[in-house]
Amino acid sequence: MNVLNKCNPLQFKTAHGQKISSALFYLSFWGYVFCTTYYGTNLLHTDKKMARLLLQISWLCVYCAVANILFFSDYSLKQLLYIAAVLGIFYISFSVSRSRHLLQGFILVFSAKRINWHRFIISNTCFYPFLLLSIFICNRIGLISSLNFPRGNLIRTDMGFSHPNVLGAYLMIICMSWMIVRYKKLIIYDYFVFAAIIAYIWIGPNSRSSALTLTLMVLALPFFKKQSHLFRQKIIHTFISLSYLLGFFASYICALLYNAENSLLTFIDRMLSGRISLANIFLQNYPSTLFGQKLKLVSSAQSSINGSPSAILDNAYIRMYLETGIIPTMVFLCIMTATIYYLISKEQYSLVLCLCLFAVYSLFEYRISKISVNFLLLTVVLPFQNIFLEKKKEQH
């Protein structure tokens, strides 16, 4: 067992190891987010060569993150074996399903071992608005086209993204990132900013899932700030930690039991724009597998361009279950449960709130495993850093 506690034998011994590791992380993470975000615009449908180039560069960023883990991380052998097991499971799923997001995302997560978390959140809050601004400019000057997404009499704003809900998702995570930075200093001005962004998300892209999630954030903030002592109670601590597992089982049971004669489920299905019935169709047409399968999905953008009927599976839990398989899904859910439990124990309630909000958001949208949107996946590395414990020691 003493051997397993030894440091990474591949680590380069250098006085600037932490700075090099942090620089490699920012290079790989922001490069990856930049490429995959632009890949998620309408370039995917209008400029295949550019989209393919962006995808290739995003893989180079992932390889850079792998090098960071192997040669500049200060993981112990025991931790490296754990990482290898997790990434091995996700790689098997990727090789079967070709769904890359879990594998790529967690490679980037584990490469964040030596970053300054608080500095990252601040810089991240600046990075995403500039990223969206660059896409908006490209859209306005005609480099990235827009598609028409009507909803009743409303034409939804997509700003060049492949769907208005993607724009809504990025605005949502900017608000979450801002809330994390400002959590202990929030004033009425911050709430007005949140309200203005929620109003724009509702009026512009008309992304109801993002608007609803941010509304829940604003409503939950007073409770999280003033009643935080309740989290010390074992039952509440455990219940909140189980957010992702509860979201998964609620999604699976509703989709499995759905039928047109069940008035309660059909009412909920209408409220969720048909997401339960669509999940039910996919569960009927695709078997449960250990490591996933390729799903025949047709997005709204593809349907609009090609005229083919859409095949959409928005519920993140069911999509992950069918696309990546039972084992990777359970591994992911257990990791998220353990992460939330750890963050509650360290009183990091702003992060806990955002993770719980993403558990709710995942009932409506599938971006749970896309680290370019869900940067909160990076909280998985915090137990390895143990920075909150170290901070308390310094205070004493």
N, C-alpha and C positions, 0 to 999 in steps of 0.2 A: 504493500500500500504506500510505503514511503517513496517508491519509485514513481508512482502516479502523481504524487504531489510536487515532483520536480518541475522546473520551468521548461518551457518549449525548447527542445534541443536544437531546433532549426533557427531560433531567433538570432539575428545579427546583434552582437554586443557592441553598442555604440552609445556614446553620451547623448546623442540627439535622437535616440530611438523613438521617444514619444512624439517629438515634433514631426519626424518623418512619417510615423504611423498616422498621425492626425492629418498631415498634408495629403497622404495617399487616400485617406478616407474621404476628405472633402472633394478631392479630384474625382474619385470613383463615384461617390454618391451624387454630387451635383451634376457630373457629366452624364450619369445614368438617368437622373430625373429630367435633365434637359432633353436628352435624346428620346426617351420614352414618352415625354409629354408632347413633343412635336410629332412623334410617331402616332399619337392618339388624336391628332388633328385630321382634317380632311386631306392632308398630304397622302395619307394611307390609301385614299381612293383616286386621287388626281395625279400623283407623282410617285409611281411605284419605285423608281430608281432611288429617289431621295429617301423614301420610307425604308427601303432595304438597307441603304447606307446608315441611316440612323439606328436601325436594329443591330447592325454589325458593330457600330461604335459602342452601343449600350453593352454588348457582350464583352468588348475590350475593357470597359469600366468594371465589369464583374470579375474578369481575370485579374485586373489590378487589385481588386478587393481580396481575391484569393491569395495573391502574393503578400498582401498586407497581413493576412491572418497567419500565413506560414512563416514569414521572415521577420516581422516587426511586432507581432503581438506578444504579450507576456502571459499568455494562458499557461496553466499547468498541463501536464500530460493528461490528467484526468478530465480536465475541461476540453482539451482537444479531442479526446475520444468521444465525449458527449456531442461535440459539434460535428464530428465525422459521422456519428450515428444519425443525427438529425438530417444533415445534408445528404447522406447516403440514401435515406428514405425518400427525400424530396427529389433526388436525382433519378431514382428508379421510376418514380411517378412521371417525371419529365420525359424520360426515355420512352415511356408507354403512351402518355397523353399528349406530349409536346406542349403542355401548359407550363410555361417557364417562370411564372411570377413567384411562386413559393420558393423555388430554388434560388433564383436571382436575389429575391428580397432578403432571404435569411443569410446568404453569403455577405451581403452588404451590412446586415445587422451585426454579424459576428466580427466584421472588420472595424466596427466602431468601438472596440474595447478601450482604446487609450485616448479617446477624445474628451474634451471638456464639455459635459452635457449642457450646462447652462449657457455657455458661449455658443454652442450649436443651435439651441432653440432661438436665441436672439438673431443669429445670422440667418437662420432658416426663415424667420419672420420677414426678413428683408429680401431673401432670395426669391420666394414665390411670387410676390407682387411684381417684381421686375420680369420674371418669367412670363407671367400673364400679360404684362404690358408689351413685351416683345411679340407675343402671338397676336395681340390686338393690332399692333402696328402692321405686322405682316398681312393680317386679314384686311385692314383698311386700304393698303396699297396694292392688294390683289395677288400677293404671293401665296396666300392660303385662302381658298374659297369658302363660302358659306352655303349651307343647305337650308331649305325651307322645312321647318317642322311645325305644321299647323296643329293647334289644339282648339277646336271650336272656331271662334272668330279671331283667335290670337295666333300670331306668328312668333314662335319662340326664338330667342336670340341664342346662337351657338358660338359666335365670335371665332369661327373657324374650327372649333372642335367637332369631333364626329357626332356628338349629340349634346343638346343643351344641358343634360344632367351632368356631363363631364365638367362643363364650365361651373355649374353649381357646386360640384364636389371640390374644385380648387378654391373657390371663394370660401367654402365652408372650412377648409383646413387652414386658410389664412387667418380666419377668425379664431379658430382653435389655438393656433400657434400664438397669436396675439394675446389671447386669454391666459395662456400658460405663462408668458413673459410678465404680464401685468397682474397676475392672480392676487397677490398680496397688496396691490396698490390700485385696484379697480375703483373707478369713480363713475359718477353719472355720465360723464362724457363717453366713457368706453361703452356703456350700454346704449347710448344714442348711435354710436358707430355700428354696433352689432345690429340694432334695429334698422338702420339705413341699408346695411348689406342684405339683411333678411328681406326687406321690402324690394330691393333690386332683384334678388334671386327669384322672388315670386312674380315680379312684373316682367323682367327681361327673359332669362332662360326658362322661367316658370318651372323650376326644379323643386317640386313640392317636397321630395325626400330631404334635400339639403336644407330647405327653409324650415321644415319641421324639426330636423335635428338641431339646428342652431337655436330655434325657439325653445326647445327642451334645455339646451345649454344655459340660456339666459334665465329660464325659470328655476333650474336646478342650482345655479351659482349661489344664491343666498343660503340655501340649505347646506351645501357643501362647506361654505365659509363659516356659518354660525352654529351648525349642529355637527361639526366634525367629531365631537366626542362620542357620538353614537357609533362611529366606525370601530371603536375599541371593543364593542360588544361582539362576542364570538359569532352569534347567529347572523348579524348584519355583515360582519367582515366576510364570512363564508358565502353568504347569499350574493353579495356584490361581486366577489371573486368568480362566481359561477356564471357571470353574465353571458359569456360566449357559449358555454355549454347549454344554458337555458335557451338562448337564441336558436341554437342548432336544433335541439329537440322539439321546440315549439314549431319551428319551420317544417321539420320532417313529419311530425304528427299531423299538422294541419294539411300538408300536401298529400300525405298518404290517405287520410280519411276524407278528403274533399270529394263531394259529389253534388250535383245540381239540386238535389232534393234537401240538402242540409241548409236550412235557412240561415243559421248563424254563420257558417263558413262562407256561404255565398255572399252574405252581407259584408263580411270582412274582406272577401275577395274583391268586391266592387270598390271598397274603400282603398284597397291596395292596387287598383288599376289592373286587376286580373292576375296578379303575381302568384297567388296560391294555385289557381287553376292551371297556369302555365307550368308551375313546378310539378303539379300532379301529372301533366302530360309527359314531362321528361322522365319522371319516376316510372311511368308505365312503359316508356319506350326504350329506356336504357337500364341494364342490370346493375346491381351493386357489385363493385370490384374492389380488390385489395389496393391496387395502385393506379386506378383511373383508366380513362379511355378518351378517345377523341369525340367531342360532341359536335354535331352539325348545327352550328349557330349561324343565324343570319341577322345582322344588326339592322336597326332602323335606317342607318345611312346606306348600307348595302341594298336594302329593300327599296329605298328612295331612288338610288342610282340605277339599279338593275331591273327594278320592277318585280323582283321575285318576292314571294311571301316571307315575312319576317319569322324568325324562330329565336325567341329571346328568353333567356333564363336570368332574371335579375336578382333573385334571392341568392345572396352570397354563400349561405350555408349549404343549400341544395346543390348549387353549381360546383362548389369545392368538393362536396361529397361524391358527386357523379364524375366530375372531370379529373380530380386528382386521386380519388380512391378513399377507402375507409381508413387505412392506416395513416396516410399523411394528414387526413382531416382530423383524426383523433389526436395525433401528435401536435398539430397546430393548436387545437382547442385546449389541450392540457398545458402547453407552453403559455398561452394567453391567460389561463386561469392562475397558473403559478406566478406569472408576472404581476397581475393585479393584486394577488394576495401579498406579494412582497412590497408593492408600492403602498398599499394601505398600511402595512406594518411600519413603513418608513414615513408615513404621514404626507405622502406626495399626492394630495387630493386633486390638484389640477390635472395631473396625468391620469389619475383614476377616473375622473369625470369624463375626460376625452375618450379614453378607452371604452368606457361604458356606452358613451354616445355612439361610437363606431359599431358596437355590438348591436345597437338599435338600428342604426343606418344600414347595416348589413342585411336586415330583413327586407329592405327595399332595393338596394343596389349591390353589385357584385365586386366592388373594389377593395374588399377586405384584405386581399393578399398582394395588392399592387402598392409597393412601397413608394412609388412616385406620387401617389395620392395619400396613402395611409402611412405617413412618416412615423406615426406612433408605434409602428412595429419595432422601431429602434429602441423602445423601452425594454425590450427583451434582453438587451445586453447590460442593463443597469445592475441586476443582481451580480454579474461578473465583476463589475467595477466597484460595487459596494460604496459608492461615493457619498451616500447620505449618512452612512455609519461613520465614515472618515470625517465628514464635516462636523458631526456631533462631538467626536473625540477632540477635534481642533478647538471647539468652543470651550471645552472643559480644560 
